[in-house]
Amino acid sequence: MTTTALLIAPVGLPLLAAASHAVFGWRPKTTAWSGAAAAAGLLACAVALAVAAVDRPRTGLGGLLRADALSAYMLVVIGAVALPALLASPGYLAAERAAGHTSAADARRYGILTQTFVAAMALAVLAANLGVLWVAVEATTICTAFLVGHRRTRHATEAAWKYVVICSAGIALAFLGIVLLNFAARHAHVPSSGALDWAELARHATALDADVTRVAVALLVLGFGTKAGLAPLHAWLPDAHSQAPAPVSALMSGVLLSVAFYAVLRVKVIADAALGVPFTRTLLAAVALVSLAAAAALLLKQRDYKRMLAYSSIEHMGLIALGAAVGTPLAASAVLLHILGHGLAKSVAFLASGHIQQATGSTRVDGARGLIARVPLTAGLFGASLAALLGFPPFGLFASELGMFRAGFTAGMGWAVAAALLLMLVVVAAVAAHTGRMLLGAHRPGPGAAALAGDVRLARSAALALTAALVACAALGVTAWPLHTLLDTAAAIIGAHP
């Protein structure tokens, strides 16, 4: 397969799956599995691109698409998270249809939108141009807005509108930042064909006007940070993630947030060269600590387990922002490892929570007690995923957090690391208390809960996918051997040397 074909395939395969749903509808034994097949193909292409791009970037479509080690790594993350989410989708939608929450037309729309969503994320990380990247991120908003309101309840509709309004405001700020960066590039005599090319901008960064670039970078971090779930424009995230179908929540929390932060990383490379490391370090550290503080405060009194997972995503994006603020190669490697580990663990947590909701008829912590006795397999997967998200060994998040904290102390950011550790203690205590009540608390039967518990079973394909994702997350905590070279090369792209 040629390089151009490898670059096009990750976008084209999900679009082909979307077309199959548009033409043939959602058929449980055929087209329902086309999404998982497309995700498997995307992951295979990502691995091939990682091998090809680890030594030098690869381009296609006249330079519109480019894959370097960082792009290839993010494509691996997309494939690794999309595969279990889309493998679990047929069983999840079958249970939703049996409960009367989803019609055949809704399932067809779900198939089209989820595949278009995955294609847009793949395009975002392969785009060589900040403008194309912006369009791809905006496309994910359009696709997922309809998916958030999938159930068409009052709460789902409200969450979808909040998501559209806040993310559109954020993406508008990012657009303004791109316009200003383009203005600075043109005045620095960057050719018009490369004025939005992130590689060209990085090469000409020292010639950019410092004042204009400073404003542009702040707008871009705030704008793309909104889509990444970072404070202060994070209010959309708990509503959207708690109302979306579980596989969509897994994709949104597990990988969409990281794709948006990927845009921030590309901007950071340009900003560090143009303005020096301290500017983005201060900006990202402030955003990170505010996000961690917001997540810790909101988790203390949380009574809805899907919203609990959403607030956990804010916490982890705050940690990723803190690692990016440190910015050294060690911190960059830890950030990338954290992105993959978080994606795998959070996808398992959301997929398991969807089954818990179907089994108990409730998203309340108090309505889902005694899960170990009622749905032992799902409860075990849910508990293990929460242990991974809380940073317990042997999961990869333990290794990535340890790496970020070590790098932070070495880089002279001990004050920020100490503050983050204190806030994380609050998060661990809150999430562990809520999860303990769910798994081990005494079951209090509610209307219909006992009857539903015996009828809803975790599909075999979903169980295998979730187990494999957890095993992969644990393996990352023991060794990053298959990704070691790719991680080092990608980290060198974004890791600054202050």
DOTI-330856 format. One record per residue (C-alpha): chain; z, y, x; residue number from 0. Coordinates in Angstrom, 3 decimals. Layout:
{"A" {Z Y X} NUM}
...
! end
This chain:
{"A" {0.000 0.000 0.000} 0}
{"A" {-0.964 3.442 1.333} 1}
{"A" {1.545 6.241 1.892} 2}
{"A" {0.137 8.244 -1.026} 3}
{"A" {0.480 5.245 -3.323} 4}
{"A" {4.080 4.741 -2.157} 5}
{"A" {4.832 8.383 -2.985} 6}
{"A" {3.178 8.273 -6.404} 7}
{"A" {4.502 4.868 -7.522} 8}
{"A" {8.184 5.903 -8.006} 9}
{"A" {7.027 8.523 -10.510} 10}
{"A" {4.166 6.524 -11.982} 11}
{"A" {6.006 3.260 -12.694} 12}
{"A" {8.591 4.802 -15.077} 13}
{"A" {5.811 6.787 -16.770} 14}
{"A" {3.900 3.542 -17.338} 15}
{"A" {7.018 2.042 -18.906} 16}
{"A" {7.345 5.158 -21.094} 17}
{"A" {3.723 4.720 -22.177} 18}
{"A" {4.398 1.095 -23.128} 19}
{"A" {7.219 2.246 -25.400} 20}
{"A" {5.023 4.958 -26.900} 21}
{"A" {2.242 2.482 -27.703} 22}
{"A" {4.127 -0.695 -28.593} 23}
{"A" {7.595 0.587 -29.520} 24}
{"A" {10.925 -0.962 -28.515} 25}
{"A" {10.490 -4.745 -28.706} 26}
{"A" {13.643 -6.665 -27.684} 27}
{"A" {11.831 -9.494 -25.889} 28}
{"A" {9.027 -7.521 -24.242} 29}
{"A" {8.863 -3.739 -23.835} 30}
{"A" {12.660 -3.404 -23.861} 31}
{"A" {12.631 -4.878 -20.366} 32}
{"A" {9.797 -2.719 -19.031} 33}
{"A" {12.307 -0.033 -18.036} 34}
{"A" {14.264 -2.467 -15.871} 35}
{"A" {11.010 -3.727 -14.322} 36}
{"A" {9.987 -0.128 -13.545} 37}
{"A" {13.400 0.550 -11.987} 38}
{"A" {13.075 -2.561 -9.822} 39}
{"A" {9.623 -1.397 -8.726} 40}
{"A" {10.987 2.083 -7.985} 41}
{"A" {13.756 0.597 -5.846} 42}
{"A" {11.229 -1.543 -3.944} 43}
{"A" {9.051 1.527 -3.287} 44}
{"A" {12.134 3.454 -2.168} 45}
{"A" {12.978 0.766 0.384} 46}
{"A" {9.392 0.752 1.650} 47}
{"A" {9.407 4.555 1.941} 48}
{"A" {12.741 4.414 3.757} 49}
{"A" {11.207 2.118 6.354} 50}
{"A" {8.093 4.292 6.656} 51}
{"A" {9.829 7.695 6.696} 52}
{"A" {12.792 6.935 8.919} 53}
{"A" {10.851 7.998 12.026} 54}
{"A" {8.824 10.905 10.574} 55}
{"A" {8.116 12.485 7.166} 56}
{"A" {5.258 11.134 5.047} 57}
{"A" {3.160 13.370 2.777} 58}
{"A" {0.726 12.858 -0.074} 59}
{"A" {-1.250 14.617 -2.797} 60}
{"A" {-2.301 17.410 -0.497} 61}
{"A" {1.233 18.054 0.701} 62}
{"A" {2.790 18.365 -2.785} 63}
{"A" {4.852 15.215 -2.203} 64}
{"A" {6.842 14.565 0.943} 65}
{"A" {9.307 11.855 1.875} 66}
{"A" {11.623 12.149 4.841} 67}
{"A" {14.755 10.095 5.434} 68}
{"A" {16.794 12.206 2.995} 69}
{"A" {14.202 11.947 0.211} 70}
{"A" {13.864 8.211 0.733} 71}
{"A" {17.628 7.745 0.691} 72}
{"A" {17.955 9.667 -2.598} 73}
{"A" {15.134 7.568 -4.043} 74}
{"A" {17.120 4.443 -3.106} 75}
{"A" {20.106 5.927 -4.976} 76}
{"A" {17.974 6.561 -8.066} 77}
{"A" {16.635 3.010 -8.057} 78}
{"A" {20.018 1.422 -7.350} 79}
{"A" {21.671 3.243 -10.267} 80}
{"A" {18.732 3.029 -12.685} 81}
{"A" {18.370 -0.736 -12.334} 82}
{"A" {21.782 -1.759 -13.788} 83}
{"A" {21.611 1.015 -16.400} 84}
{"A" {18.225 -0.128 -17.671} 85}
{"A" {19.136 -3.808 -17.458} 86}
{"A" {22.079 -3.054 -19.752} 87}
{"A" {19.999 -0.978 -22.196} 88}
{"A" {18.502 -3.805 -24.324} 89}
{"A" {21.919 -5.338 -25.044} 90}
{"A" {23.489 -1.947 -25.695} 91}
{"A" {20.783 -0.883 -28.143} 92}
{"A" {20.849 -4.265 -29.870} 93}
{"A" {24.566 -3.778 -30.572} 94}
{"A" {23.914 -0.193 -31.718} 95}
{"A" {21.224 -1.362 -34.137} 96}
{"A" {23.484 -4.119 -35.455} 97}
{"A" {26.179 -1.487 -36.118} 98}
{"A" {23.687 0.807 -37.864} 99}
{"A" {23.866 3.586 -35.254} 100}
{"A" {20.251 3.268 -34.068} 101}
{"A" {16.935 2.682 -35.853} 102}
{"A" {13.704 1.236 -34.472} 103}
{"A" {12.278 4.755 -34.156} 104}
{"A" {15.408 5.879 -32.274} 105}
{"A" {15.074 2.933 -29.881} 106}
{"A" {11.415 3.769 -29.265} 107}
{"A" {12.301 7.393 -28.529} 108}
{"A" {15.099 6.207 -26.255} 109}
{"A" {12.679 4.105 -24.221} 110}
{"A" {10.191 6.943 -23.788} 111}
{"A" {12.811 9.536 -22.855} 112}
{"A" {14.826 7.394 -20.433} 113}
{"A" {11.716 6.465 -18.458} 114}
{"A" {10.467 10.042 -18.376} 115}
{"A" {13.953 11.053 -17.216} 116}
{"A" {13.858 8.574 -14.309} 117}
{"A" {10.340 9.727 -13.377} 118}
{"A" {11.478 13.375 -13.321} 119}
{"A" {14.373 12.542 -11.003} 120}
{"A" {12.027 10.666 -8.663} 121}
{"A" {9.661 13.643 -8.634} 122}
{"A" {12.545 16.010 -7.843} 123}
{"A" {13.493 14.206 -4.629} 124}
{"A" {9.877 13.692 -3.538} 125}
{"A" {8.750 17.279 -4.166} 126}
{"A" {7.831 19.170 -1.010} 127}
{"A" {7.962 22.473 -2.852} 128}
{"A" {11.082 24.164 -4.265} 129}
{"A" {9.073 25.260 -7.295} 130}
{"A" {8.048 21.675 -8.121} 131}
{"A" {11.622 20.561 -7.521} 132}
{"A" {12.809 23.221 -9.996} 133}
{"A" {10.279 22.050 -12.612} 134}
{"A" {11.389 18.427 -12.180} 135}
{"A" {15.077 19.320 -12.572} 136}
{"A" {14.256 21.338 -15.693} 137}
{"A" {12.295 18.335 -17.044} 138}
{"A" {15.427 16.208 -16.749} 139}
{"A" {17.236 18.735 -18.974} 140}
{"A" {14.560 18.486 -21.675} 141}
{"A" {14.557 14.674 -21.647} 142}
{"A" {18.304 14.205 -21.607} 143}
{"A" {19.009 16.847 -24.271} 144}
{"A" {17.454 14.547 -26.877} 145}
{"A" {19.243 11.534 -25.406} 146}
{"A" {22.646 13.255 -25.572} 147}
{"A" {22.093 13.783 -29.322} 148}
{"A" {20.860 10.202 -29.774} 149}
{"A" {23.443 9.254 -32.418} 150}
{"A" {22.781 12.460 -34.410} 151}
{"A" {26.425 12.977 -35.273} 152}
{"A" {27.942 16.452 -35.439} 153}
{"A" {29.670 15.997 -32.080} 154}
{"A" {26.503 14.624 -30.439} 155}
{"A" {24.390 17.503 -31.731} 156}
{"A" {26.966 20.049 -30.593} 157}
{"A" {27.112 18.436 -27.138} 158}
{"A" {23.299 18.480 -26.859} 159}
{"A" {23.127 22.191 -27.706} 160}
{"A" {25.922 23.047 -25.275} 161}
{"A" {24.126 21.044 -22.601} 162}
{"A" {20.824 22.850 -23.207} 163}
{"A" {22.356 26.332 -23.306} 164}
{"A" {24.549 26.044 -20.198} 165}
{"A" {22.063 24.093 -18.065} 166}
{"A" {19.232 26.418 -19.075} 167}
{"A" {21.346 29.374 -17.966} 168}
{"A" {22.037 27.630 -14.668} 169}
{"A" {18.429 26.684 -14.093} 170}
{"A" {17.408 30.283 -14.876} 171}
{"A" {19.716 31.456 -12.079} 172}
{"A" {18.096 28.910 -9.771} 173}
{"A" {14.663 30.216 -10.766} 174}
{"A" {15.720 33.753 -9.886} 175}
{"A" {16.974 32.472 -6.539} 176}
{"A" {13.597 30.810 -5.864} 177}
{"A" {11.790 34.063 -6.704} 178}
{"A" {13.980 35.972 -4.244} 179}
{"A" {13.513 33.325 -1.556} 180}
{"A" {9.755 33.499 -2.082} 181}
{"A" {9.971 37.298 -1.749} 182}
{"A" {11.842 36.967 1.541} 183}
{"A" {9.341 34.389 2.800} 184}
{"A" {6.312 36.538 2.006} 185}
{"A" {7.878 39.532 3.765} 186}
{"A" {8.532 37.280 6.749} 187}
{"A" {4.751 36.557 6.815} 188}
{"A" {5.126 32.936 5.776} 189}
{"A" {1.694 31.816 4.464} 190}
{"A" {1.522 31.863 0.665} 191}
{"A" {0.760 28.129 0.638} 192}
{"A" {4.122 27.456 2.310} 193}
{"A" {6.295 30.188 0.828} 194}
{"A" {8.164 27.645 -1.326} 195}
{"A" {7.734 24.607 0.902} 196}
{"A" {11.262 23.739 2.028} 197}
{"A" {10.097 22.487 5.427} 198}
{"A" {8.137 25.702 6.078} 199}
{"A" {11.056 27.823 4.897} 200}
{"A" {13.404 25.994 7.257} 201}
{"A" {11.007 26.556 10.155} 202}
{"A" {10.725 30.304 9.432} 203}
{"A" {14.352 30.758 8.349} 204}
{"A" {15.321 33.064 11.204} 205}
{"A" {12.633 35.562 10.109} 206}
{"A" {13.902 35.796 6.510} 207}
{"A" {15.654 38.975 5.404} 208}
{"A" {19.367 38.163 5.590} 209}
{"A" {20.514 40.219 2.589} 210}
{"A" {17.830 38.922 0.228} 211}
{"A" {18.332 35.356 1.448} 212}
{"A" {22.097 35.612 0.945} 213}
{"A" {21.661 36.576 -2.727} 214}
{"A" {18.960 33.920 -3.221} 215}
{"A" {21.126 31.159 -1.743} 216}
{"A" {24.137 32.141 -3.871} 217}
{"A" {21.974 32.019 -7.021} 218}
{"A" {20.439 28.692 -6.037} 219}
{"A" {23.820 27.087 -5.315} 220}
{"A" {25.236 28.381 -8.592} 221}
{"A" {22.125 27.398 -10.555} 222}
{"A" {21.608 23.890 -9.214} 223}
{"A" {25.407 23.508 -9.009} 224}
{"A" {25.510 23.963 -12.784} 225}
{"A" {23.274 20.916 -13.196} 226}
{"A" {25.399 19.073 -10.614} 227}
{"A" {28.513 19.603 -12.750} 228}
{"A" {30.245 21.971 -10.351} 229}
{"A" {32.599 24.716 -11.512} 230}
{"A" {32.475 27.310 -12.933} 231}
{"A" {29.530 26.253 -15.181} 232}
{"A" {30.700 22.676 -15.709} 233}
{"A" {31.709 22.846 -19.384} 234}
{"A" {28.612 20.990 -20.600} 235}
{"A" {29.381 17.841 -18.639} 236}
{"A" {32.313 16.223 -20.519} 237}
{"A" {30.696 16.768 -23.926} 238}
{"A" {27.257 15.534 -22.886} 239}
{"A" {28.451 12.504 -20.930} 240}
{"A" {30.869 11.446 -23.642} 241}
{"A" {28.284 11.628 -26.445} 242}
{"A" {25.204 10.173 -24.750} 243}
{"A" {24.453 6.419 -24.996} 244}
{"A" {26.318 4.557 -22.267} 245}
{"A" {23.234 3.719 -20.125} 246}
{"A" {22.163 7.388 -20.307} 247}
{"A" {25.659 8.516 -19.293} 248}
{"A" {25.427 6.096 -16.364} 249}
{"A" {22.145 7.691 -15.276} 250}
{"A" {23.338 11.255 -15.832} 251}
{"A" {26.676 10.895 -14.087} 252}
{"A" {25.642 8.285 -11.558} 253}
{"A" {22.470 9.915 -10.252} 254}
{"A" {21.346 13.099 -12.082} 255}
{"A" {24.293 15.082 -10.722} 256}
{"A" {23.452 13.895 -7.214} 257}
{"A" {19.764 14.763 -7.628} 258}
{"A" {20.783 18.313 -8.581} 259}
{"A" {23.052 18.450 -5.535} 260}
{"A" {20.158 17.200 -3.409} 261}
{"A" {18.486 20.531 -4.246} 262}
{"A" {21.610 22.313 -2.976} 263}
{"A" {21.396 20.329 0.279} 264}
{"A" {17.782 21.398 0.799} 265}
{"A" {18.761 25.031 0.222} 266}
{"A" {21.712 24.616 2.606} 267}
{"A" {19.394 23.601 5.461} 268}
{"A" {17.417 26.832 4.999} 269}
{"A" {20.573 28.953 4.572} 270}
{"A" {22.283 27.561 7.675} 271}
{"A" {19.252 28.438 9.795} 272}
{"A" {18.818 31.880 8.239} 273}
{"A" {22.420 33.030 7.763} 274}
{"A" {24.528 30.769 9.941} 275}
{"A" {26.865 27.970 8.935} 276}
{"A" {29.874 30.092 7.763} 277}
{"A" {28.135 31.515 4.680} 278}
{"A" {27.283 28.234 2.961} 279}
{"A" {30.494 26.665 4.266} 280}
{"A" {32.619 29.300 2.531} 281}
{"A" {30.532 29.231 -0.651} 282}
{"A" {30.533 25.436 -1.004} 283}
{"A" {34.212 25.088 -0.056} 284}
{"A" {35.192 27.568 -2.777} 285}
{"A" {33.060 25.793 -5.395} 286}
{"A" {34.426 22.413 -4.289} 287}
{"A" {38.097 23.362 -4.562} 288}
{"A" {37.638 25.091 -7.929} 289}
{"A" {35.853 21.978 -9.240} 290}
{"A" {38.607 19.678 -7.957} 291}
{"A" {41.290 21.880 -9.500} 292}
{"A" {39.487 21.975 -12.864} 293}
{"A" {39.058 18.189 -12.904} 294}
{"A" {42.695 17.558 -11.967} 295}
{"A" {44.034 19.924 -14.633} 296}
{"A" {41.803 18.552 -17.391} 297}
{"A" {42.461 14.901 -16.554} 298}
{"A" {46.220 15.220 -16.981} 299}
{"A" {46.108 15.525 -20.768} 300}
{"A" {42.876 13.653 -21.417} 301}
{"A" {42.956 11.174 -24.303} 302}
{"A" {39.276 10.157 -24.478} 303}
{"A" {38.218 7.624 -21.837} 304}
{"A" {34.536 8.659 -21.774} 305}
{"A" {35.538 12.282 -21.198} 306}
{"A" {37.952 11.003 -18.544} 307}
{"A" {34.975 9.502 -16.710} 308}
{"A" {33.071 12.773 -17.085} 309}
{"A" {35.915 14.783 -15.550} 310}
{"A" {36.031 12.198 -12.766} 311}
{"A" {32.396 13.089 -12.065} 312}
{"A" {33.370 16.743 -11.630} 313}
{"A" {36.022 15.634 -9.141} 314}
{"A" {33.555 13.566 -7.129} 315}
{"A" {30.916 16.282 -7.100} 316}
{"A" {33.642 18.598 -5.815} 317}
{"A" {34.342 16.140 -2.992} 318}
{"A" {30.630 15.937 -2.189} 319}
{"A" {30.448 19.748 -2.112} 320}
{"A" {33.453 19.818 0.229} 321}
{"A" {31.766 17.347 2.582} 322}
{"A" {28.607 19.454 2.513} 323}
{"A" {30.712 22.539 3.287} 324}
{"A" {32.071 20.831 6.411} 325}
{"A" {28.444 20.205 7.295} 326}
{"A" {28.775 18.212 10.534} 327}
{"A" {26.663 15.058 11.008} 328}
{"A" {29.726 12.864 10.326} 329}
{"A" {30.459 14.762 7.123} 330}
{"A" {26.793 14.590 6.088} 331}
{"A" {26.746 10.798 6.563} 332}
{"A" {29.937 10.511 4.505} 333}
{"A" {28.453 12.723 1.763} 334}
{"A" {25.359 10.541 1.482} 335}
{"A" {27.433 7.354 1.468} 336}
{"A" {29.651 8.884 -1.223} 337}
{"A" {26.634 9.737 -3.374} 338}
{"A" {25.506 6.105 -3.418} 339}
{"A" {29.005 4.653 -3.843} 340}
{"A" {29.823 7.047 -6.661} 341}
{"A" {26.526 6.304 -8.384} 342}
{"A" {27.118 2.555 -8.359} 343}
{"A" {30.781 2.738 -9.432} 344}
{"A" {30.257 5.400 -12.092} 345}
{"A" {27.321 3.547 -13.640} 346}
{"A" {29.504 0.449 -13.994} 347}
{"A" {32.329 2.519 -15.487} 348}
{"A" {30.116 4.170 -18.103} 349}
{"A" {28.277 0.969 -19.011} 350}
{"A" {31.582 -0.854 -19.414} 351}
{"A" {32.974 2.032 -21.461} 352}
{"A" {30.000 1.763 -23.814} 353}
{"A" {30.835 -1.862 -24.479} 354}
{"A" {34.498 -0.983 -24.939} 355}
{"A" {33.499 1.629 -27.516} 356}
{"A" {31.374 -0.935 -29.378} 357}
{"A" {34.146 -3.522 -29.191} 358}
{"A" {36.977 -1.269 -30.371} 359}
{"A" {35.182 1.327 -32.451} 360}
{"A" {36.950 4.132 -30.579} 361}
{"A" {36.670 6.265 -27.452} 362}
{"A" {40.376 7.138 -27.546} 363}
{"A" {42.631 5.737 -24.841} 364}
{"A" {45.210 4.777 -27.462} 365}
{"A" {42.537 3.031 -29.521} 366}
{"A" {41.488 0.787 -26.641} 367}
{"A" {44.753 -0.801 -25.544} 368}
{"A" {45.201 -4.389 -24.420} 369}
{"A" {41.622 -4.743 -23.194} 370}
{"A" {42.463 -7.471 -20.692} 371}
{"A" {43.371 -9.778 -23.573} 372}
{"A" {40.622 -8.608 -25.951} 373}
{"A" {37.524 -8.248 -23.734} 374}
{"A" {38.580 -9.629 -20.330} 375}
{"A" {35.205 -9.477 -18.560} 376}
{"A" {34.480 -5.914 -19.600} 377}
{"A" {38.069 -4.872 -18.880} 378}
{"A" {37.874 -6.387 -15.401} 379}
{"A" {34.627 -4.592 -14.608} 380}
{"A" {35.988 -1.325 -16.006} 381}
{"A" {39.223 -1.603 -14.032} 382}
{"A" {37.415 -2.482 -10.792} 383}
{"A" {35.031 0.454 -11.201} 384}
{"A" {37.950 2.843 -11.728} 385}
{"A" {39.639 1.431 -8.617} 386}
{"A" {36.436 2.176 -6.702} 387}
{"A" {36.250 5.711 -8.109} 388}
{"A" {39.865 6.352 -7.118} 389}
{"A" {38.966 5.514 -3.534} 390}
{"A" {40.731 2.187 -3.082} 391}
{"A" {39.475 -0.190 -0.376} 392}
{"A" {37.304 -2.137 0.108} 393}
{"A" {34.916 0.025 -1.933} 394}
{"A" {32.497 2.406 -0.253} 395}
{"A" {34.184 5.522 -1.634} 396}
{"A" {37.245 4.811 0.508} 397}
{"A" {35.108 4.867 3.658} 398}
{"A" {33.150 7.968 2.595} 399}
{"A" {36.254 9.964 1.667} 400}
{"A" {37.933 8.986 4.920} 401}
{"A" {34.843 10.136 6.823} 402}
{"A" {34.711 13.480 5.010} 403}
{"A" {38.410 14.164 5.607} 404}
{"A" {38.191 13.259 9.294} 405}
{"A" {35.180 15.517 9.691} 406}
{"A" {36.966 18.321 7.846} 407}
{"A" {39.998 18.249 10.134} 408}
{"A" {37.772 18.074 13.215} 409}
{"A" {35.707 21.068 12.038} 410}
{"A" {38.799 23.231 11.513} 411}
{"A" {38.826 22.943 7.722} 412}
{"A" {42.185 21.221 7.497} 413}
{"A" {43.390 23.733 4.903} 414}
{"A" {40.574 22.763 2.525} 415}
{"A" {41.059 19.038 3.154} 416}
{"A" {44.817 19.325 2.545} 417}
{"A" {44.220 21.166 -0.741} 418}
{"A" {41.664 18.547 -1.784} 419}
{"A" {44.073 15.711 -0.992} 420}
{"A" {46.807 17.263 -3.130} 421}
{"A" {44.433 17.676 -6.055} 422}
{"A" {43.188 14.116 -5.598} 423}
{"A" {46.749 12.815 -5.886} 424}
{"A" {46.934 14.435 -9.322} 425}
{"A" {43.597 12.870 -10.279} 426}
{"A" {44.659 9.407 -9.091} 427}
{"A" {47.949 9.595 -10.990} 428}
{"A" {46.260 10.748 -14.218} 429}
{"A" {43.368 8.268 -14.171} 430}
{"A" {45.613 5.358 -13.138} 431}
{"A" {48.031 6.108 -15.989} 432}
{"A" {45.253 6.299 -18.599} 433}
{"A" {43.515 3.178 -17.289} 434}
{"A" {46.776 1.231 -17.134} 435}
{"A" {47.423 1.942 -20.817} 436}
{"A" {43.923 0.814 -21.709} 437}
{"A" {44.004 -2.423 -19.753} 438}
{"A" {47.631 -3.478 -20.087} 439}
{"A" {49.081 -1.541 -23.015} 440}
{"A" {50.111 -3.265 -26.215} 441}
{"A" {47.212 -3.541 -28.676} 442}
{"A" {47.654 -1.501 -31.845} 443}
{"A" {45.088 -2.725 -34.363} 444}
{"A" {43.198 0.013 -36.178} 445}
{"A" {40.833 -0.147 -39.121} 446}
{"A" {38.024 -2.535 -38.208} 447}
{"A" {38.977 -2.762 -34.535} 448}
{"A" {40.111 -6.406 -34.561} 449}
{"A" {37.006 -7.560 -36.429} 450}
{"A" {34.645 -5.743 -34.084} 451}
{"A" {36.317 -7.066 -30.951} 452}
{"A" {35.258 -10.630 -31.627} 453}
{"A" {31.658 -9.794 -32.510} 454}
{"A" {30.570 -7.666 -29.590} 455}
{"A" {29.879 -9.492 -26.342} 456}
{"A" {28.649 -8.178 -23.031} 457}
{"A" {25.089 -9.406 -22.572} 458}
{"A" {24.562 -11.743 -19.637} 459}
{"A" {21.987 -9.440 -18.020} 460}
{"A" {24.388 -6.496 -18.288} 461}
{"A" {27.305 -8.510 -16.895} 462}
{"A" {25.240 -9.646 -13.896} 463}
{"A" {23.939 -6.109 -13.271} 464}
{"A" {27.408 -4.559 -13.413} 465}
{"A" {28.886 -7.235 -11.171} 466}
{"A" {26.082 -6.804 -8.633} 467}
{"A" {26.585 -3.025 -8.602} 468}
{"A" {30.309 -3.445 -7.907} 469}
{"A" {29.628 -5.989 -5.167} 470}
{"A" {27.167 -3.565 -3.558} 471}
{"A" {29.732 -0.766 -3.776} 472}
{"A" {32.321 -2.977 -2.091} 473}
{"A" {29.837 -4.039 0.584} 474}
{"A" {29.235 -0.370 1.450} 475}
{"A" {32.942 -0.068 2.223} 476}
{"A" {32.753 -2.925 4.702} 477}
{"A" {29.452 -2.152 6.396} 478}
{"A" {26.559 0.247 5.902} 479}
{"A" {24.377 -1.936 8.129} 480}
{"A" {21.219 -2.080 5.956} 481}
{"A" {21.332 1.715 5.559} 482}
{"A" {22.782 2.657 8.941} 483}
{"A" {19.620 4.050 10.558} 484}
{"A" {18.479 5.737 7.343} 485}
{"A" {21.903 7.330 6.862} 486}
{"A" {22.007 8.665 10.428} 487}
{"A" {18.510 10.107 10.187} 488}
{"A" {19.118 11.684 6.779} 489}
{"A" {22.448 13.100 7.948} 490}
{"A" {20.743 14.688 10.948} 491}
{"A" {18.487 16.609 8.543} 492}
{"A" {21.367 18.270 6.684} 493}
{"A" {24.168 18.086 9.250} 494}
{"A" {24.765 21.412 10.990} 495}
{"A" {26.263 21.809 14.433} 496}
{"A" {28.591 24.820 14.175} 497}
! end
